């Protein structure tokens, strides 16, 4: 069975974008995305618009490897 079938890609994406130790209020201020919207993205990460994803990635300083893992899932 392929590995992607064994994992929850949405949960992995959310874990990369919004780990437990991330300050959501700081990300909200830096991206100018409302905190409630960021929390919704954490719950349902496959519905993030590309522009919002770009801003989150930039503010969080994600590596190229992390970005590829987000997109490929």
HTML snippet that shows the backbone in 3Dmol.js (N, CA, C, O; Angstrom):
<script src="https://3Dmol.org/build/3Dmol-min.js"></script>
<div id="view" style="width:600px;height:400px;position:relative"></div>
<script>
const pdb = `
ATOM      1  N   UNK A   1       0.848  -1.174   0.000  1.00  0.00           N
ATOM      2  CA  UNK A   1       0.000   0.000   0.000  1.00  0.00           C
ATOM      3  C   UNK A   1       0.898   1.243   0.000  1.00  0.00           C
ATOM      4  O   UNK A   1       1.847   1.303   0.781  1.00  0.00           O
ATOM      5  N   UNK A   2       0.620   2.240  -0.860  1.00  0.00           N
ATOM      6  CA  UNK A   2       1.446   3.452  -0.890  1.00  0.00           C
ATOM      7  C   UNK A   2       1.402   4.191   0.437  1.00  0.00           C
ATOM      8  O   UNK A   2       0.394   4.175   1.145  1.00  0.00           O
ATOM      9  N   UNK A   3       2.517   4.840   0.760  1.00  0.00           N
ATOM     10  CA  UNK A   3       2.598   5.539   2.039  1.00  0.00           C
ATOM     11  C   UNK A   3       1.569   6.658   2.153  1.00  0.00           C
ATOM     12  O   UNK A   3       1.067   6.911   3.249  1.00  0.00           O
ATOM     13  N   UNK A   4       1.242   7.331   1.063  1.00  0.00           N
ATOM     14  CA  UNK A   4       0.293   8.436   1.130  1.00  0.00           C
ATOM     15  C   UNK A   4      -1.096   7.976   1.572  1.00  0.00           C
ATOM     16  O   UNK A   4      -1.873   8.770   2.101  1.00  0.00           O
ATOM     17  N   UNK A   5      -1.408   6.700   1.359  1.00  0.00           N
ATOM     18  CA  UNK A   5      -2.710   6.191   1.755  1.00  0.00           C
ATOM     19  C   UNK A   5      -2.760   5.948   3.268  1.00  0.00           C
ATOM     20  O   UNK A   5      -3.842   5.897   3.852  1.00  0.00           O
ATOM     21  N   UNK A   6      -1.596   5.800   3.897  1.00  0.00           N
ATOM     22  CA  UNK A   6      -1.563   5.512   5.316  1.00  0.00           C
ATOM     23  C   UNK A   6      -1.591   6.769   6.182  1.00  0.00           C
ATOM     24  O   UNK A   6      -1.934   6.697   7.362  1.00  0.00           O
ATOM     25  N   UNK A   7      -1.243   7.893   5.621  1.00  0.00           N
ATOM     26  CA  UNK A   7      -1.188   9.141   6.372  1.00  0.00           C
ATOM     27  C   UNK A   7      -2.358  10.037   5.999  1.00  0.00           C
ATOM     28  O   UNK A   7      -2.978   9.891   4.945  1.00  0.00           O
ATOM     29  N   UNK A   8      -2.633  10.958   6.891  1.00  0.00           N
ATOM     30  CA  UNK A   8      -3.650  11.960   6.612  1.00  0.00           C
ATOM     31  C   UNK A   8      -2.932  13.182   6.056  1.00  0.00           C
ATOM     32  O   UNK A   8      -2.328  13.932   6.823  1.00  0.00           O
ATOM     33  N   UNK A   9      -2.979  13.405   4.738  1.00  0.00           N
ATOM     34  CA  UNK A   9      -2.231  14.516   4.138  1.00  0.00           C
ATOM     35  C   UNK A   9      -2.665  15.877   4.672  1.00  0.00           C
ATOM     36  O   UNK A   9      -1.835  16.776   4.807  1.00  0.00           O
ATOM     37  N   UNK A  10      -3.931  16.041   4.974  1.00  0.00           N
ATOM     38  CA  UNK A  10      -4.408  17.325   5.485  1.00  0.00           C
ATOM     39  C   UNK A  10      -3.825  17.608   6.867  1.00  0.00           C
ATOM     40  O   UNK A  10      -3.440  18.742   7.155  1.00  0.00           O
ATOM     41  N   UNK A  11      -3.758  16.604   7.712  1.00  0.00           N
ATOM     42  CA  UNK A  11      -3.182  16.775   9.051  1.00  0.00           C
ATOM     43  C   UNK A  11      -1.687  17.078   8.965  1.00  0.00           C
ATOM     44  O   UNK A  11      -1.175  17.908   9.716  1.00  0.00           O
ATOM     45  N   UNK A  12      -0.999  16.414   8.064  1.00  0.00           N
ATOM     46  CA  UNK A  12       0.431  16.672   7.902  1.00  0.00           C
ATOM     47  C   UNK A  12       0.668  18.091   7.398  1.00  0.00           C
ATOM     48  O   UNK A  12       1.589  18.767   7.858  1.00  0.00           O
ATOM     49  N   UNK A  13      -0.154  18.544   6.459  1.00  0.00           N
ATOM     50  CA  UNK A  13      -0.052  19.909   5.928  1.00  0.00           C
ATOM     51  C   UNK A  13      -0.274  20.934   7.044  1.00  0.00           C
ATOM     52  O   UNK A  13       0.474  21.905   7.157  1.00  0.00           O
ATOM     53  N   UNK A  14      -1.289  20.716   7.854  1.00  0.00           N
ATOM     54  CA  UNK A  14      -1.581  21.631   8.957  1.00  0.00           C
ATOM     55  C   UNK A  14      -0.454  21.625   9.983  1.00  0.00           C
ATOM     56  O   UNK A  14      -0.122  22.667  10.548  1.00  0.00           O
ATOM     57  N   UNK A  15       0.136  20.452  10.227  1.00  0.00           N
ATOM     58  CA  UNK A  15       1.231  20.343  11.190  1.00  0.00           C
ATOM     59  C   UNK A  15       2.465  21.114  10.708  1.00  0.00           C
ATOM     60  O   UNK A  15       3.196  21.673  11.525  1.00  0.00           O
ATOM     61  N   UNK A  16       2.701  21.150   9.408  1.00  0.00           N
ATOM     62  CA  UNK A  16       3.835  21.900   8.860  1.00  0.00           C
ATOM     63  C   UNK A  16       3.557  23.398   8.925  1.00  0.00           C
ATOM     64  O   UNK A  16       4.417  24.172   9.345  1.00  0.00           O
ATOM     65  N   UNK A  17       2.367  23.806   8.514  1.00  0.00           N
ATOM     66  CA  UNK A  17       2.036  25.229   8.485  1.00  0.00           C
ATOM     67  C   UNK A  17       1.842  25.819   9.877  1.00  0.00           C
ATOM     68  O   UNK A  17       2.299  26.928  10.155  1.00  0.00           O
ATOM     69  N   UNK A  18       1.172  25.086  10.740  1.00  0.00           N
ATOM     70  CA  UNK A  18       0.805  25.605  12.057  1.00  0.00           C
ATOM     71  C   UNK A  18       1.172  24.606  13.149  1.00  0.00           C
ATOM     72  O   UNK A  18       0.284  23.961  13.707  1.00  0.00           O
ATOM     73  N   UNK A  19       2.465  24.459  13.472  1.00  0.00           N
ATOM     74  CA  UNK A  19       2.829  23.539  14.558  1.00  0.00           C
ATOM     75  C   UNK A  19       2.274  24.041  15.891  1.00  0.00           C
ATOM     76  O   UNK A  19       1.841  25.188  16.003  1.00  0.00           O
ATOM     77  N   UNK A  20       2.294  23.184  16.879  1.00  0.00           N
ATOM     78  CA  UNK A  20       1.713  23.508  18.187  1.00  0.00           C
ATOM     79  C   UNK A  20       2.326  24.761  18.811  1.00  0.00           C
ATOM     80  O   UNK A  20       1.630  25.503  19.504  1.00  0.00           O
ATOM     81  N   UNK A  21       3.606  25.008  18.578  1.00  0.00           N
ATOM     82  CA  UNK A  21       4.284  26.133  19.239  1.00  0.00           C
ATOM     83  C   UNK A  21       4.200  27.453  18.471  1.00  0.00           C
ATOM     84  O   UNK A  21       4.785  28.449  18.897  1.00  0.00           O
ATOM     85  N   UNK A  22       3.493  27.474  17.361  1.00  0.00           N
ATOM     86  CA  UNK A  22       3.403  28.710  16.574  1.00  0.00           C
ATOM     87  C   UNK A  22       2.437  29.682  17.247  1.00  0.00           C
ATOM     88  O   UNK A  22       1.388  29.285  17.753  1.00  0.00           O
ATOM     89  N   UNK A  23       2.806  30.953  17.244  1.00  0.00           N
ATOM     90  CA  UNK A  23       1.968  32.007  17.803  1.00  0.00           C
ATOM     91  C   UNK A  23       1.016  32.473  16.697  1.00  0.00           C
ATOM     92  O   UNK A  23       1.402  33.238  15.812  1.00  0.00           O
ATOM     93  N   UNK A  24      -0.225  32.004  16.760  1.00  0.00           N
ATOM     94  CA  UNK A  24      -1.199  32.306  15.702  1.00  0.00           C
ATOM     95  C   UNK A  24      -1.498  33.798  15.623  1.00  0.00           C
ATOM     96  O   UNK A  24      -1.745  34.314  14.533  1.00  0.00           O
ATOM     97  N   UNK A  25      -1.483  34.502  16.749  1.00  0.00           N
ATOM     98  CA  UNK A  25      -1.746  35.941  16.735  1.00  0.00           C
ATOM     99  C   UNK A  25      -0.637  36.672  15.986  1.00  0.00           C
ATOM    100  O   UNK A  25      -0.910  37.612  15.240  1.00  0.00           O
ATOM    101  N   UNK A  26       0.601  36.253  16.177  1.00  0.00           N
ATOM    102  CA  UNK A  26       1.722  36.882  15.480  1.00  0.00           C
ATOM    103  C   UNK A  26       1.649  36.597  13.978  1.00  0.00           C
ATOM    104  O   UNK A  26       1.912  37.483  13.165  1.00  0.00           O
ATOM    105  N   UNK A  27       1.297  35.376  13.612  1.00  0.00           N
ATOM    106  CA  UNK A  27       1.146  35.029  12.193  1.00  0.00           C
ATOM    107  C   UNK A  27       0.005  35.844  11.590  1.00  0.00           C
ATOM    108  O   UNK A  27       0.106  36.316  10.458  1.00  0.00           O
ATOM    109  N   UNK A  28      -1.064  36.006  12.336  1.00  0.00           N
ATOM    110  CA  UNK A  28      -2.206  36.789  11.875  1.00  0.00           C
ATOM    111  C   UNK A  28      -1.806  38.243  11.602  1.00  0.00           C
ATOM    112  O   UNK A  28      -2.153  38.808  10.565  1.00  0.00           O
ATOM    113  N   UNK A  29      -1.076  38.834  12.542  1.00  0.00           N
ATOM    114  CA  UNK A  29      -0.637  40.223  12.351  1.00  0.00           C
ATOM    115  C   UNK A  29       0.302  40.354  11.156  1.00  0.00           C
ATOM    116  O   UNK A  29       0.174  41.286  10.363  1.00  0.00           O
ATOM    117  N   UNK A  30       1.242  39.423  11.026  1.00  0.00           N
ATOM    118  CA  UNK A  30       2.244  39.505   9.958  1.00  0.00           C
ATOM    119  C   UNK A  30       1.647  39.259   8.577  1.00  0.00           C
ATOM    120  O   UNK A  30       2.075  39.870   7.598  1.00  0.00           O
ATOM    121  N   UNK A  31       0.669  38.373   8.493  1.00  0.00           N
ATOM    122  CA  UNK A  31       0.079  38.043   7.190  1.00  0.00           C
ATOM    123  C   UNK A  31      -1.139  38.898   6.860  1.00  0.00           C
ATOM    124  O   UNK A  31      -1.589  38.942   5.715  1.00  0.00           O
ATOM    125  N   UNK A  32      -1.671  39.580   7.887  1.00  0.00           N
ATOM    126  CA  UNK A  32      -2.909  40.350   7.745  1.00  0.00           C
ATOM    127  C   UNK A  32      -4.097  39.446   7.383  1.00  0.00           C
ATOM    128  O   UNK A  32      -5.036  39.858   6.701  1.00  0.00           O
ATOM    129  N   UNK A  33      -4.016  38.207   7.864  1.00  0.00           N
ATOM    130  CA  UNK A  33      -5.115  37.251   7.734  1.00  0.00           C
ATOM    131  C   UNK A  33      -5.744  37.136   9.118  1.00  0.00           C
ATOM    132  O   UNK A  33      -5.033  36.877  10.089  1.00  0.00           O
ATOM    133  N   UNK A  34      -7.058  37.319   9.237  1.00  0.00           N
ATOM    134  CA  UNK A  34      -7.698  37.246  10.560  1.00  0.00           C
ATOM    135  C   UNK A  34      -7.392  35.926  11.273  1.00  0.00           C
ATOM    136  O   UNK A  34      -7.298  34.873  10.643  1.00  0.00           O
ATOM    137  N   UNK A  35      -7.241  36.005  12.585  1.00  0.00           N
ATOM    138  CA  UNK A  35      -6.909  34.823  13.389  1.00  0.00           C
ATOM    139  C   UNK A  35      -7.953  33.718  13.220  1.00  0.00           C
ATOM    140  O   UNK A  35      -7.605  32.539  13.175  1.00  0.00           O
ATOM    141  N   UNK A  36      -9.217  34.092  13.127  1.00  0.00           N
ATOM    142  CA  UNK A  36     -10.274  33.094  12.948  1.00  0.00           C
ATOM    143  C   UNK A  36     -10.092  32.339  11.629  1.00  0.00           C
ATOM    144  O   UNK A  36     -10.340  31.135  11.555  1.00  0.00           O
ATOM    145  N   UNK A  37      -9.665  33.045  10.609  1.00  0.00           N
ATOM    146  CA  UNK A  37      -9.418  32.419   9.311  1.00  0.00           C
ATOM    147  C   UNK A  37      -8.230  31.462   9.403  1.00  0.00           C
ATOM    148  O   UNK A  37      -8.276  30.364   8.848  1.00  0.00           O
ATOM    149  N   UNK A  38      -7.171  31.871  10.098  1.00  0.00           N
ATOM    150  CA  UNK A  38      -6.013  30.989  10.270  1.00  0.00           C
ATOM    151  C   UNK A  38      -6.401  29.723  11.028  1.00  0.00           C
ATOM    152  O   UNK A  38      -5.927  28.634  10.703  1.00  0.00           O
ATOM    153  N   UNK A  39      -7.254  29.858  12.029  1.00  0.00           N
ATOM    154  CA  UNK A  39      -7.713  28.679  12.767  1.00  0.00           C
ATOM    155  C   UNK A  39      -8.537  27.765  11.867  1.00  0.00           C
ATOM    156  O   UNK A  39      -8.459  26.542  11.979  1.00  0.00           O
ATOM    157  N   UNK A  40      -9.315  28.353  10.986  1.00  0.00           N
ATOM    158  CA  UNK A  40     -10.078  27.544  10.020  1.00  0.00           C
ATOM    159  C   UNK A  40      -9.121  26.821   9.075  1.00  0.00           C
ATOM    160  O   UNK A  40      -9.339  25.654   8.748  1.00  0.00           O
ATOM    161  N   UNK A  41      -8.066  27.503   8.633  1.00  0.00           N
ATOM    162  CA  UNK A  41      -7.064  26.876   7.773  1.00  0.00           C
ATOM    163  C   UNK A  41      -6.365  25.733   8.495  1.00  0.00           C
ATOM    164  O   UNK A  41      -6.011  24.731   7.874  1.00  0.00           O
ATOM    165  N   UNK A  42      -6.163  25.877   9.808  1.00  0.00           N
ATOM    166  CA  UNK A  42      -5.530  24.814  10.588  1.00  0.00           C
ATOM    167  C   UNK A  42      -6.436  23.583  10.606  1.00  0.00           C
ATOM    168  O   UNK A  42      -5.949  22.455  10.530  1.00  0.00           O
ATOM    169  N   UNK A  43      -7.741  23.792  10.706  1.00  0.00           N
ATOM    170  CA  UNK A  43      -8.689  22.680  10.740  1.00  0.00           C
ATOM    171  C   UNK A  43      -8.900  22.043   9.372  1.00  0.00           C
ATOM    172  O   UNK A  43      -9.060  20.827   9.266  1.00  0.00           O
ATOM    173  N   UNK A  44      -8.900  22.864   8.327  1.00  0.00           N
ATOM    174  CA  UNK A  44      -9.150  22.368   6.966  1.00  0.00           C
ATOM    175  C   UNK A  44      -8.110  22.988   6.038  1.00  0.00           C
ATOM    176  O   UNK A  44      -8.383  23.958   5.331  1.00  0.00           O
ATOM    177  N   UNK A  45      -6.917  22.408   6.058  1.00  0.00           N
ATOM    178  CA  UNK A  45      -5.786  23.011   5.357  1.00  0.00           C
ATOM    179  C   UNK A  45      -5.833  22.842   3.839  1.00  0.00           C
ATOM    180  O   UNK A  45      -5.053  23.480   3.133  1.00  0.00           O
ATOM    181  N   UNK A  46      -6.721  22.008   3.325  1.00  0.00           N
ATOM    182  CA  UNK A  46      -6.772  21.863   1.871  1.00  0.00           C
ATOM    183  C   UNK A  46      -7.592  22.974   1.210  1.00  0.00           C
ATOM    184  O   UNK A  46      -7.703  22.999  -0.015  1.00  0.00           O
ATOM    185  N   UNK A  47      -8.164  23.884   1.986  1.00  0.00           N
ATOM    186  CA  UNK A  47      -8.956  24.978   1.427  1.00  0.00           C
ATOM    187  C   UNK A  47      -8.264  26.326   1.474  1.00  0.00           C
ATOM    188  O   UNK A  47      -8.918  27.360   1.336  1.00  0.00           O
ATOM    189  N   UNK A  48      -6.955  26.335   1.666  1.00  0.00           N
ATOM    190  CA  UNK A  48      -6.217  27.600   1.761  1.00  0.00           C
ATOM    191  C   UNK A  48      -5.989  28.157   0.356  1.00  0.00           C
ATOM    192  O   UNK A  48      -5.418  27.470  -0.491  1.00  0.00           O
ATOM    193  N   UNK A  49      -6.425  29.389   0.098  1.00  0.00           N
ATOM    194  CA  UNK A  49      -6.156  30.001  -1.207  1.00  0.00           C
ATOM    195  C   UNK A  49      -4.643  30.195  -1.411  1.00  0.00           C
ATOM    196  O   UNK A  49      -3.896  30.361  -0.446  1.00  0.00           O
ATOM    197  N   UNK A  50      -4.215  30.172  -2.643  1.00  0.00           N
ATOM    198  CA  UNK A  50      -2.794  30.246  -2.962  1.00  0.00           C
ATOM    199  C   UNK A  50      -2.133  31.506  -2.415  1.00  0.00           C
ATOM    200  O   UNK A  50      -1.018  31.434  -1.898  1.00  0.00           O
ATOM    201  N   UNK A  51      -2.786  32.646  -2.515  1.00  0.00           N
ATOM    202  CA  UNK A  51      -2.205  33.900  -2.014  1.00  0.00           C
ATOM    203  C   UNK A  51      -2.017  33.843  -0.498  1.00  0.00           C
ATOM    204  O   UNK A  51      -0.991  34.291   0.015  1.00  0.00           O
ATOM    205  N   UNK A  52      -2.986  33.302   0.210  1.00  0.00           N
ATOM    206  CA  UNK A  52      -2.865  33.172   1.665  1.00  0.00           C
ATOM    207  C   UNK A  52      -1.753  32.192   2.016  1.00  0.00           C
ATOM    208  O   UNK A  52      -0.983  32.431   2.946  1.00  0.00           O
ATOM    209  N   UNK A  53      -1.668  31.102   1.283  1.00  0.00           N
ATOM    210  CA  UNK A  53      -0.599  30.126   1.509  1.00  0.00           C
ATOM    211  C   UNK A  53       0.765  30.771   1.288  1.00  0.00           C
ATOM    212  O   UNK A  53       1.690  30.549   2.069  1.00  0.00           O
ATOM    213  N   UNK A  54       0.891  31.552   0.249  1.00  0.00           N
ATOM    214  CA  UNK A  54       2.154  32.243  -0.039  1.00  0.00           C
ATOM    215  C   UNK A  54       2.549  33.146   1.126  1.00  0.00           C
ATOM    216  O   UNK A  54       3.713  33.164   1.526  1.00  0.00           O
ATOM    217  N   UNK A  55       1.597  33.890   1.670  1.00  0.00           N
ATOM    218  CA  UNK A  55       1.897  34.803   2.779  1.00  0.00           C
ATOM    219  C   UNK A  55       2.269  34.041   4.045  1.00  0.00           C
ATOM    220  O   UNK A  55       3.183  34.442   4.765  1.00  0.00           O
ATOM    221  N   UNK A  56       1.570  32.949   4.320  1.00  0.00           N
ATOM    222  CA  UNK A  56       1.871  32.145   5.501  1.00  0.00           C
ATOM    223  C   UNK A  56       3.268  31.536   5.397  1.00  0.00           C
ATOM    224  O   UNK A  56       4.041  31.572   6.354  1.00  0.00           O
ATOM    225  N   UNK A  57       3.584  30.981   4.236  1.00  0.00           N
ATOM    226  CA  UNK A  57       4.895  30.370   4.018  1.00  0.00           C
ATOM    227  C   UNK A  57       6.001  31.399   4.202  1.00  0.00           C
ATOM    228  O   UNK A  57       7.027  31.110   4.818  1.00  0.00           O
ATOM    229  N   UNK A  58       5.797  32.589   3.674  1.00  0.00           N
ATOM    230  CA  UNK A  58       6.813  33.641   3.773  1.00  0.00           C
ATOM    231  C   UNK A  58       7.029  34.058   5.231  1.00  0.00           C
ATOM    232  O   UNK A  58       8.170  34.177   5.677  1.00  0.00           O
ATOM    233  N   UNK A  59       5.956  34.277   5.965  1.00  0.00           N
ATOM    234  CA  UNK A  59       6.050  34.713   7.363  1.00  0.00           C
ATOM    235  C   UNK A  59       6.654  33.609   8.232  1.00  0.00           C
ATOM    236  O   UNK A  59       7.475  33.891   9.105  1.00  0.00           O
ATOM    237  N   UNK A  60       6.256  32.360   8.001  1.00  0.00           N
ATOM    238  CA  UNK A  60       6.750  31.244   8.801  1.00  0.00           C
ATOM    239  C   UNK A  60       8.182  30.867   8.444  1.00  0.00           C
ATOM    240  O   UNK A  60       8.845  30.174   9.216  1.00  0.00           O
ATOM    241  N   UNK A  61       8.678  31.317   7.273  1.00  0.00           N
ATOM    242  CA  UNK A  61      10.051  31.009   6.873  1.00  0.00           C
ATOM    243  C   UNK A  61      10.262  29.532   6.611  1.00  0.00           C
ATOM    244  O   UNK A  61      11.282  28.967   7.005  1.00  0.00           O
ATOM    245  N   UNK A  62       9.307  28.906   5.950  1.00  0.00           N
ATOM    246  CA  UNK A  62       9.396  27.471   5.680  1.00  0.00           C
ATOM    247  C   UNK A  62      10.479  27.174   4.650  1.00  0.00           C
ATOM    248  O   UNK A  62      10.761  27.986   3.769  1.00  0.00           O
ATOM    249  N   UNK A  63      11.071  26.005   4.779  1.00  0.00           N
ATOM    250  CA  UNK A  63      12.116  25.577   3.846  1.00  0.00           C
ATOM    251  C   UNK A  63      11.476  25.087   2.550  1.00  0.00           C
ATOM    252  O   UNK A  63      10.272  24.837   2.486  1.00  0.00           O
ATOM    253  N   UNK A  64      12.306  24.958   1.527  1.00  0.00           N
ATOM    254  CA  UNK A  64      11.811  24.443   0.249  1.00  0.00           C
ATOM    255  C   UNK A  64      11.249  23.030   0.413  1.00  0.00           C
ATOM    256  O   UNK A  64      10.244  22.685  -0.209  1.00  0.00           O
ATOM    257  N   UNK A  65      11.888  22.224   1.240  1.00  0.00           N
ATOM    258  CA  UNK A  65      11.422  20.862   1.478  1.00  0.00           C
ATOM    259  C   UNK A  65      10.026  20.867   2.115  1.00  0.00           C
ATOM    260  O   UNK A  65       9.162  20.079   1.729  1.00  0.00           O
ATOM    261  N   UNK A  66       9.813  21.738   3.070  1.00  0.00           N
ATOM    262  CA  UNK A  66       8.505  21.832   3.722  1.00  0.00           C
ATOM    263  C   UNK A  66       7.443  22.304   2.735  1.00  0.00           C
ATOM    264  O   UNK A  66       6.317  21.808   2.748  1.00  0.00           O
ATOM    265  N   UNK A  67       7.794  23.244   1.896  1.00  0.00           N
ATOM    266  CA  UNK A  67       6.836  23.756   0.894  1.00  0.00           C
ATOM    267  C   UNK A  67       6.448  22.638  -0.063  1.00  0.00           C
ATOM    268  O   UNK A  67       5.272  22.483  -0.391  1.00  0.00           O
ATOM    269  N   UNK A  68       7.416  21.869  -0.508  1.00  0.00           N
ATOM    270  CA  UNK A  68       7.115  20.749  -1.420  1.00  0.00           C
ATOM    271  C   UNK A  68       6.209  19.743  -0.727  1.00  0.00           C
ATOM    272  O   UNK A  68       5.276  19.232  -1.346  1.00  0.00           O
ATOM    273  N   UNK A  69       6.463  19.447   0.548  1.00  0.00           N
ATOM    274  CA  UNK A  69       5.620  18.508   1.271  1.00  0.00           C
ATOM    275  C   UNK A  69       4.185  19.007   1.394  1.00  0.00           C
ATOM    276  O   UNK A  69       3.242  18.216   1.355  1.00  0.00           O
ATOM    277  N   UNK A  70       4.020  20.331   1.542  1.00  0.00           N
ATOM    278  CA  UNK A  70       2.672  20.912   1.624  1.00  0.00           C
ATOM    279  C   UNK A  70       1.946  20.757   0.291  1.00  0.00           C
ATOM    280  O   UNK A  70       0.787  20.344   0.252  1.00  0.00           O
ATOM    281  N   UNK A  71       2.621  21.084  -0.779  1.00  0.00           N
ATOM    282  CA  UNK A  71       2.003  21.093  -2.107  1.00  0.00           C
ATOM    283  C   UNK A  71       1.743  19.682  -2.617  1.00  0.00           C
ATOM    284  O   UNK A  71       0.695  19.426  -3.210  1.00  0.00           O
ATOM    285  N   UNK A  72       2.666  18.773  -2.398  1.00  0.00           N
ATOM    286  CA  UNK A  72       2.544  17.413  -2.943  1.00  0.00           C
ATOM    287  C   UNK A  72       1.437  16.618  -2.286  1.00  0.00           C
ATOM    288  O   UNK A  72       0.919  15.687  -2.903  1.00  0.00           O
ATOM    289  N   UNK A  73       1.057  16.935  -1.087  1.00  0.00           N
ATOM    290  CA  UNK A  73       0.045  16.149  -0.370  1.00  0.00           C
ATOM    291  C   UNK A  73      -1.314  16.454  -0.865  1.00  0.00           C
ATOM    292  O   UNK A  73      -2.291  15.886  -0.377  1.00  0.00           O
TER     293      UNK A  73
END
`;
const viewer = $3Dmol.createViewer("view");
viewer.addModel(pdb, "pdb");
viewer.setStyle({}, {cartoon: {color: "spectrum"}});
viewer.zoomTo();
viewer.render();
</script>
